[in-house]
Amino acid sequence: MRVRTAISLAAVAGLVAAAPAAAADYPAPGRPGAVQKQPKGPLQTLRVCQAKSCRYRTIQRAVNKAKPGDTIRIADGTYREGVRVNGPKKRYIKLIGNVSDPSKVVIDVKGLKGAAPQNAILVNGANEVTLQGMTATHYKGNGFFITNATGYTMANLRAVLGGVYGIYAFNTIGGTIRDSTAAWNNDGGFYIGQTPPQDKPVRTLVTNIESYGNVLGWSGTNMRYVTITKSRFYNNGTGLAPNALTSEKYPPEEDNVITGNDIFWNNFNYYRGAPFPLRKQSAESTPYPVGVGLILFGGRRNIVENNNIHGNYLVGVAALQQLLLKDKSAQDLVGNQVRGNAFGADGTDLNGRDIFYDGNGSDNCFGPNTGVQATLPADGSTLMPCPYSGPNAFDAAVQAEAVNWAVGDPTHEAHWIVQPHAPIAGLTPLEHYDAYAGQKPE
């Protein structure tokens, strides 16, 4: 079995060695946590509209004039610009479009030149900025992107048909993402990454989001202190993928809670066609296998509980050592808990396998969960019930099988166990885009 593992790893290394960087125009990581005083005012409201009589006909002009704490109200319309909100002098400003119908305020960067189409809105180094009530589309990099900040709110947003990430917070401390949708992005619909370790952690709350039609519904490289709840992840290649990489700071991902979500039908084989171009992988990552509800790829003290997980053809929840990391100390799974989840929708919409775990690491536990009918390994020998402390029972053959899911199957479907889906009002399962009769991009 050791030979099988070595061969699989060699295949992975060959696959990802030539991967390029992602989108250009990323700000250098700063030092979030610096004090930026809340403005006392007087505060003003700047209004953006497209009428000739409007003082601010672009969002950027209003941002340039805004002082700390000001509100920018954006009228319905399509704005062809990439917006930058830079530095402490823009702290606490609010950019608010149509909260009740974000589809009416659109930032469309298609056809723009230079750096403008990389991000619809980029917030860099400004604390407690609010982005609300807008749609971003056709961005080459990211839709709504906040970095190097302490505190933010992203609410009532839509990020669709984009290049890399839809709604994205990077190198930030604390924040809120709520009541938003990301769809048809060629990496993660939502992403929180590179969260700085904190002695007194400030949690980030993600609630009532919807993610579908993406390569990953949620990507979380080296994220920590994040709670994701009351949300839906469906019709992605993989639903959620908290993961560790040393290409970003502070690996691995730690101390996250994924609770009370619906994670289903993540069987979108984008390799067979998608409304976006496919991206190559980074040098430390492998393509996540299609058909997975949630995968912990490395990580410490993550809690996955009270979720409804069904209709994922490969596996509902997977936990795998991040065996590609250059930093060996961050590879192992430590102290993760998968408990209280309901698998298979009461037997009406089964996963191909409910739980996979290669047995890597220590203090990891699984269960009690309900509806579990199939696991890998089949005898459940790696799956200790919660609570549990001590070394887990590593199984090299099981790990090799999971690696083969990612790199040994050119169809990306050979290891699926296809089950019938229970209907869900208003939704159509997505497997092959060309034949998809459901909610396609606008």
N, C-alpha and C positions, 0 to 999 in steps of 0.2 A: 504493500500500500504506500510505502514511502516513495517508491518509484513513480507511482501514479501521480502523487502530489507534485513531485519535482517536475515531471513532464508538463503538468498543467500550469505550474508557475512559469516555466519557460515560455509556454504559449502566451501567457498573459504579458510577460515582459516584451515579447516580440510584437505583440499587438499594440501596446501603448507607447513604445519608445519614441516615436516620431511626433507625438502630439504637440500642437502649437499652443501658444497662450490663447486666452479667451478674448473678449472684446477689448479694444484699445481704449485709451482715455480714462483709465482708472486712477483716481487720486492716490497718492502715497498714503499708507496708513499713518494716522496721527496718534495722539494720546487722549482718547476720550476720558472724561472725568474732571477736566479743568473747570473751575467755577465760571459760569456765565450768568451774571445776576439777572433775575427776572425784572423786566422793564417796568417802571412805574407810570409811564405815560407823560403827557397826554398821548393816547393812541388814536390812530386814524384808520379809516377804511378807504382803500384804493379800489376803484372799479375798472375792470377790464371788459371791453366789448368790441365788436367789430364795426359798429356804426361810425361814420365819419365824425360825428359829434363827440365821440368818446375820447376822453383825455388819454387813456392807455389802451392802445389797440393790440398790444402784445403783452403776454404775461411777463416776459423778461423786463420790459420797461417798468412795469409796476414793481417787480422785485428789486430792481436797481434803486428805485426811489423809496422803498419801504424802510422804515426804521424798526428797531427791535420791538416786537409785540404787535406790530400793525397787522391788519387783516386785508387780504387781497380777495375780492369777490370777482369771480370769473363768470361772465354771462355765457349762455348756450352758444355753441358754435364749434368750428374746427380750427385749431390753432396749429400752424405749420412752423414749429420752432422746437428746439431743445432748450430747456430752461435750466439755469444754474443758480443755486442759492448757496453762496459761499461765505463762510466765516462768521465769527461771533456777532458782527454787526447785523446779522440777519436772524439772530436767535429769537425764538418764540413767535415768529411770524406764522400766519395762517394763510394757506392758499386753498380757497373753498370754491368749488364749482357748484354743480347741481347734486345736492346730497340725496334727494329722493330718486333721481334718475341720472346716474353718472354717465350713461351713454350719450347724453346731450352735450357734454363738454369733453371734446376729444382733442388730445395732443397727438398729431399724426406727423411723424418725422420722415415719412417716405419721400425720397428724392432729394433730401437736403444734403449739403456737402460738408466735408471736413468732420469736425467733432460733433456737430449738431445732432446727427441721427443716432449717436451712440446711446444716449439716455433721453427719455422724454423729460423727466425731472431728476436732477442730481442735486442732493443736499450734502454739503461737505463742511464739517466743522462748525455747524450751527445747532445748538441744543434746542430741544423742545419745539421743533418745527412741526406744524400740522399740514398734511396733505389730505384733502377730502373732496369727494364728489366729482371725480374725473376718470376718463378713460385714456390709456396710453396704447399706441399701436404702431407697428412697423419699426420699432427701435432695433438697432443692430446689437446693442448691448443689453440694457435694462430698461424696464418701464419706469418704475418709481424706485429710486436708489438713494438711500441715506447711509452715510459713512462718517466715521470719526466724530460721533455725537453721543451725548448723554441725554437720553429721553427723546421721544418722538411719538407722533400719532399718525398712522396711515389708516384711513377709514373710508368706506364707501368708494372704493377704487376698483377699476377694471384694468387689467393688463393682458392684452390679447395680441396674438400673431407677432410675437417678438423674437429677438435674437438669442438671448441667453436666459436671463431671469426676469420674471414679471414684477414682483414686489419683493424688495431686497434690502436688508439691513446688514451692514458689514462693519466690524470693528466698532460696535456700539455698546453702550451700557443702558439697559432698561428700555422700555418702549411699549407701544401698543399697536397691533395690527388687528383690525376687526372689520366685519361686514363687507368683505371684498372678494373679488373673483380674479383668478388667473387661469388663462386657457391658451393652448396652442403655442407654448414656448419650447424652444429646442434644448432647454436644460430644465431648470427648476421653475415651476410656476411661482412658488414662494421660496425664500431663502433667507435664513439668518445664519451668519458665519463669523468666525474669528472673534468670538466674544472674549474679552479680556477676563482672566481670573480675578476674583474680588474677595477680599477678606469678609466683607459684609455684602453678600450678593444682592443685587437688584434684579428682580425677576422681570421678564418680558412676557406679556400676555397676548396670545393669539387666539381669537375667538370668532366664531361664525364666519369662517372663510370657506370658499368653494374652489376646488382645483381640479381641472379635468383637461384632457387632450394634450398634456405635457409629457416630455420624456420622464421627468420626475414631478410628482405633485408637490413634494416638499423636499428641498435639499438643505442639509444642515451641517456643513463642514465645520468642525470645531466649535459648534454652538454650545452654550451652557446657560443654565438658569432660565430656560424657556418653557412655558406652559402652553400647549396647544389643545384646545378644547372646543366642543360643540361645533365641529366643522366636518366637511365632506371631502373625501379624496377618492375620485373614481375615474375610470376611463383614461388613466395615465399608463405609461409603461411600467413604472413602479410608483406606488402611492406615496410613501414617505421613506427617506433615506438619511437619517442621522448618521454621520460618518466622520472619520478622522483622516486628515492629510497633513503632512509636514511641509507641503508647499505653501500653506498658510500658517499663521502663528497659533500657538496655544493648543496643540493637539493633546488628547482627543476631545470628542464631544462629551459633555458631562452634565449631570444633575438636571436633566430635562424631564418633563412630565407630559405624556401624550395620553389624554384621558377623555372619554366621553365623545369620541368621534365615530363617524361612519366611514369605513375603509373598504371599498368594494369594487369589483369589476376592473381591476388594474391590469388589463390584458391588451393594451394598445401596442401592437407590433409596428412601431413607427419605422422600422427598417423596411417594411413593405410599402411605404408611402406615407407622407405627412404633408401638411401645409407649410412646412418650414424645412430648411436645409439641415442635414445632420451634422453634428460637431464631432471632432475627434476627442478622445479622452486625454486627461492629463497624465503625466508620467508616473503617478502613484496610484491611479485609479484604474479599475476595470469596468467595462460596461455592465451596469446592473442588469440582471436577467429580467426579461419581460414576464409579467404575470405575478408580481410580488406585491402584497399589500403594504408591508412595512419591513425594512431591513435595518438592523443595527450593524454597521460595518465598523467594528471596534466600538469603544465607548465605555464610560464608567457611570454607574449610579443613575442610569436612565430608568424611568418607570413608565411602562406601557400598560394601562389598566382601563377597564370599563369601556372598551371600544367594541363596536359591532364590526366584525371582520368576515366578509363572505364573498364568494364568487371570484376569487383570485386563482387563476388556473395553475400557477406553479406552487405558491405557498402563501399563507396568510401572514405569518410573522416569521422572519428569519433573523438569526443572530450568528455573526461570522467574524472571526479574527480578521483584523485589517493586516493581512499578511504581506502587503506590498509596501508598508511604511519603511522609510529609511530609519526612523527613530523606533528602535525595537521596543523601547519602554512604553510606547503608546499603542502598541499593536493589540494588546489583550483586552478582552471583555472582563470587566470587574464590577460586581455589585449591581448588575441590571436585574430588573424584575418585570416579568410579563404575567399579569395576574388579573383575575376578575373580568376577562374579556369573553365575549360571546361569539363563537365561531359558527359559521354555516347557516345563519338565519333560521334557527330551529329546524335544521335539516332540509330547508327548501332551496338553498343556494350555497352548495358546498364549495369550499376551497379545494384545490388539487391536493394539497397537504396543509394542515392547519399550522403546524409549528415545525421549523427547522432550527437546530442548534448543533454546532460542531463540537461543543464541549470545551471550547477554549476558555482559559482564564480561571477566575475564582469568584465565589460568592454570588453567582448568577442563579436565578431561580425562575420557575415557570409553573404558575398555577397556585391555587385552583383556578381553572377556566372552564367554561361550559361549551358543549357542542363539539369538543375535540374528537375527531374520528380518525385522523391519519397524521402521523408525525414522521420526521426523519431525524435520527434513526427510528425505524418502525417500532422497536421495542422500548423507546423512550428512555434509553439508558443514560442519556446526557441531561435529561429534563428533571432536575430536582425540584420538588415543591417548595413554595415560599412558606416561611422564611428559611434561608439556607446560608451557611457560612462554611468556608473551606474550599479547597481546590475542586474544580469541576472535572468531569471525566472526558478528556479530549479523545476524539475519534478521528484519526487521520483519513480514513476511508470516507467518512461522511463529509469532511471538509473538501476532499478532492472531488466528490460528487457535486458539491455546490459550485466549485470553481469551474467544473465542466459545464454547468448550466450557463455560465457567462461566456466562456470562450470556446467551447467545444461543439456548439450547435449553430451552424450557419443559418438555420431557419428561425431560430429563437423561439421555436414552438415544440420542439421534439420531446421535451420533458413535461409539457403541460398535461394535466389530467382535466379534461374538459367536462364540465358539469352544466346542466341546464340552470338558467337564471330564473329566480322569481321576479315577476315584473315589478317595476317601480314607476309610478305615475310620472310622466313627463320626461323620462330618460330612456335612451336606447344604448345597449351595450356596444362598446367600440372595440373591435379587434383589428380590422383592416380598413384603413381610411377610405380607399377607393369604393368600398361597398357600404360605407357607413351611411345610414339613412336618418341619423339623429341630428344633434345640434352641431352643425358645421360652422366654421368661421364666417363672420359677416364680410 
